[in-house]
Every structure is written in C-alpha cells, then in structure tokens.
Amino acid sequence: MSATIMERHGAWKTVTIAQSGTASSETDLGGEFRDVQVYNPALDSAAITIKPSRVSGDTAVQAYTFDADATGDYVNTTTARTAAGMNVFKDICAKYVTIVVDAAQASAIRTFYIRGVGLISQRQR
C-alpha cells in the first residue's frame, strides 16, 4: 500500500462491546489520527462516544470540541440511536481509543468497525 493512502486513513479494526456492557477494550489505531470513523451496528438505544487515551493503558477521557459559532465547547458524542450507522468523530487526535455507549447493550454483543482518518504521526511498527 502506498504511503499516500496510509496517510489518509488507517486499517479497519473490529471492536466489540460485550452483551450487558457499555465500553470496548482499548483499540490501537496503528498511528495517531485526527479523526475516527465508526460503523456501528443496530443498538439498544444508546449514544456513542469515542474516548481517547494519551498512551496505552491510560484511562480513556471524554473528547471535547470547540465550536467557532458558539461559546465554549461541546462533548464529541452522538445522539441516542437504535439504527446502524456511520459517524466520523472529528478532532480525536489519538492512537488509542475506546468506544463507549451510554446504555448497556442487553440484547447482544455489539460489533463496531473503526479506523483512524488523517494521520498525524507515523505508525510505530
């Protein structure tokens, strides 16, 4: 794969949230990326958040984004949903991320597909 393509996005990662769970394990995107693209399955009504970690094993934290048209910042989280969908979480700026949903997924394990978009720093092999 050419370096140009690798700079645009990382490889797809499969991420799961356990039945009755609200968070995935930490995922290594393979490099530090500005944004994170997420394909989500149908959910028990829940909002989705991508929480970055500064280094592997650190506690994942809430990402906030500034809005140039408003005062202050806002939480980088989707609205609650039940349908499958795709979001791009802007300005995450991380290599390590965790997917968090705000309601336990009582009916089944949930499988997400994520990748980093907009490489900030090179991958470490």
C-alpha positions as CSV (number, residue, x, y, z in Angstrom):
1,M,0.0,0.0,0.0
2,S,1.4,3.4,-0.9
3,A,2.4,6.0,1.8
4,T,-0.1,8.4,0.4
5,I,-3.0,6.1,1.0
6,M,-1.7,5.2,4.5
7,E,-1.6,8.9,5.4
8,R,-5.3,9.3,4.6
9,H,-6.6,6.5,6.8
10,G,-5.6,3.5,8.9
11,A,-6.7,-0.1,8.6
12,W,-10.2,-1.1,9.7
13,K,-10.3,-2.5,13.3
14,T,-13.1,-4.8,14.6
15,V,-14.2,-3.7,18.1
16,T,-16.8,-5.3,20.3
17,I,-18.8,-4.3,23.3
18,A,-20.0,-7.3,25.4
19,Q,-23.6,-8.1,26.0
20,S,-24.7,-6.0,29.0
21,G,-21.6,-3.9,28.5
22,T,-21.1,-0.2,27.9
23,A,-17.4,0.0,26.7
24,S,-15.0,-1.8,24.4
25,S,-11.4,-2.6,25.3
26,E,-8.8,-0.1,24.2
27,T,-8.1,-0.2,20.4
28,D,-4.7,0.8,18.9
29,L,-5.5,2.6,15.6
30,G,-1.9,1.9,14.4
31,G,-0.9,5.6,14.4
32,E,-2.0,8.9,15.8
33,F,-5.0,10.1,13.8
34,R,-7.0,13.3,13.8
35,D,-10.5,11.7,13.3
36,V,-12.0,8.3,13.9
37,Q,-14.6,6.8,11.5
38,V,-17.1,4.4,13.1
39,Y,-19.6,2.0,11.6
40,N,-22.0,0.9,14.3
41,P,-24.5,-1.9,14.3
42,A,-28.1,-1.6,15.4
43,L,-28.1,-0.7,19.2
44,D,-30.3,-0.9,22.2
45,S,-31.0,2.9,22.3
46,A,-27.6,4.5,23.1
47,A,-25.3,7.4,22.3
48,I,-21.8,6.6,21.1
49,T,-18.6,8.2,22.3
50,I,-15.0,7.7,21.2
51,K,-12.7,8.3,24.2
52,P,-9.0,8.8,23.5
53,S,-6.1,7.7,25.7
54,R,-2.8,9.6,25.7
55,V,-0.8,6.3,26.0
56,S,-1.7,2.6,26.0
57,G,-3.3,1.6,29.3
58,D,-4.2,5.2,30.4
59,T,-7.7,6.0,31.4
60,A,-9.8,7.0,28.3
61,V,-11.1,10.5,28.6
62,Q,-14.0,12.5,27.2
63,A,-13.1,14.4,24.0
64,Y,-14.4,17.9,23.7
65,T,-14.6,20.1,20.5
66,F,-14.7,23.9,20.3
67,D,-17.4,25.4,18.1
68,A,-16.4,28.6,16.4
69,D,-20.0,29.7,16.2
70,A,-20.8,29.2,19.9
71,T,-19.3,30.0,23.3
72,G,-17.4,27.2,25.0
73,D,-17.0,23.6,23.9
74,Y,-19.2,20.5,23.4
75,V,-19.0,16.8,24.0
76,N,-17.9,14.8,21.0
77,T,-20.8,12.2,21.3
78,T,-23.6,11.1,19.1
79,T,-27.3,11.5,20.0
80,A,-29.0,8.3,21.2
81,R,-29.8,5.9,18.3
82,T,-31.1,2.4,17.6
83,A,-30.3,2.1,13.9
84,A,-27.0,1.0,12.3
85,G,-25.0,4.0,11.0
86,M,-21.6,5.6,10.4
87,N,-20.1,8.7,12.1
88,V,-16.8,10.5,11.8
89,F,-15.7,11.7,15.2
90,K,-13.7,14.8,14.5
91,D,-10.6,16.0,16.3
92,I,-10.0,13.0,18.5
93,C,-6.2,13.2,17.8
94,A,-5.2,9.9,19.3
95,K,-3.6,6.5,18.7
96,Y,-5.5,4.6,21.4
97,V,-9.3,4.9,21.7
98,T,-12.2,3.2,23.5
99,I,-15.8,3.1,22.3
100,V,-18.4,3.9,25.0
101,V,-22.1,3.7,24.8
102,D,-24.3,5.3,27.4
103,A,-26.7,2.3,27.9
104,A,-25.9,-1.3,28.4
105,Q,-26.4,-3.5,25.4
106,A,-28.7,-6.1,26.9
107,S,-29.8,-7.9,23.8
108,A,-26.5,-8.9,22.2
109,I,-22.7,-8.4,21.8
110,R,-22.2,-5.3,19.5
111,T,-19.5,-5.3,16.8
112,F,-18.2,-2.0,15.5
113,Y,-15.7,-1.3,12.7
114,I,-13.4,1.7,13.2
115,R,-10.4,3.3,11.6
116,G,-8.3,6.4,12.0
117,V,-8.6,9.2,9.4
118,G,-6.0,11.9,8.8
119,L,-2.7,10.5,10.1
120,I,-0.9,13.0,12.4
121,S,2.2,10.9,13.3
122,Q,3.7,7.8,11.7
123,R,2.8,4.3,12.8
124,Q,5.3,2.6,15.1
125,R,6.0,-1.0,14.0
